[in-house]
Amino acid sequence: MHGMRVELIVFLAGLTMLVSGLVMFYTVGSADPPLRAVKNAGTFVGIGGIGVMLAGVLLYLISKNEPPISEDLGV
């Protein structure tokens, strides 16, 4: 992972969590109590994935290099 930035890694981890949470939620029927627990865990994993993706986006926005403000007042 020499060329990958931390923001991208965090975002991809969040995306993986979101997808796995969606799979856990929508593929499991809620017939048995143990399967219902898996479905509820999928809900929390998916919501956590959204939060981790947001953290990756915020890390990217914070670490962006903005050009310095040059004030040319025409004096």
C-alpha positions in Angstrom: 0.0 0.0 0.0 2.8 2.3 -0.9 0.9 4.7 -3.0 -2.5 4.6 -1.2 -3.4 7.5 1.0 -5.0 7.0 4.4 -8.2 8.8 3.4 -8.8 6.3 0.6 -8.1 3.3 2.9 -10.6 4.7 5.5 -13.2 5.3 2.8 -12.8 1.9 1.3 -13.0 0.3 4.7 -16.3 2.2 5.3 -17.6 1.1 1.9 -16.8 -2.5 2.7 -18.6 -2.2 6.1 -21.6 -0.6 4.4 -21.9 -3.4 1.7 -21.4 -6.2 4.2 -24.0 -4.6 6.5 -26.5 -4.4 3.6 -25.8 -8.1 2.7 -26.3 -9.1 6.3 -29.5 -7.1 6.6 -31.2 -8.1 3.3 -30.1 -11.8 2.9 -31.2 -13.0 6.4 -34.9 -13.6 7.1 -36.1 -12.8 10.6 -37.6 -16.1 11.4 -35.2 -17.4 14.1 -33.9 -15.3 17.0 -30.2 -16.0 16.1 -30.8 -14.9 12.5 -32.6 -11.8 13.8 -29.4 -11.0 15.8 -27.4 -11.3 12.5 -29.9 -8.9 10.8 -29.6 -6.4 13.7 -25.8 -6.7 13.6 -26.0 -5.9 9.8 -27.9 -2.8 10.6 -25.2 -1.5 13.0 -22.4 -2.5 10.7 -24.0 -0.7 7.8 -24.6 2.5 9.9 -21.0 2.3 11.2 -19.8 1.9 7.6 -21.6 5.2 6.7 -19.8 6.9 9.6 -16.4 5.5 8.6 -17.0 6.6 5.0 -17.8 10.1 6.2 -14.6 10.1 8.3 -12.6 9.2 5.2 -14.2 12.1 3.2 -13.6 14.5 6.1 -9.9 13.4 6.3 -9.6 14.0 2.6 -11.1 17.5 2.9 -9.0 18.4 5.9 -5.7 17.3 4.3 -6.2 19.0 1.0 -3.5 21.4 0.2 -5.0 24.8 -0.6 -3.0 27.4 -2.4 -2.1 30.3 -0.1 -4.2 33.4 -0.4 -2.3 36.1 -2.2 -3.8 39.5 -1.5 -3.1 41.8 -4.4 -4.6 45.1 -3.4 -3.2 47.0 -6.4 -1.2 49.4 -4.2 
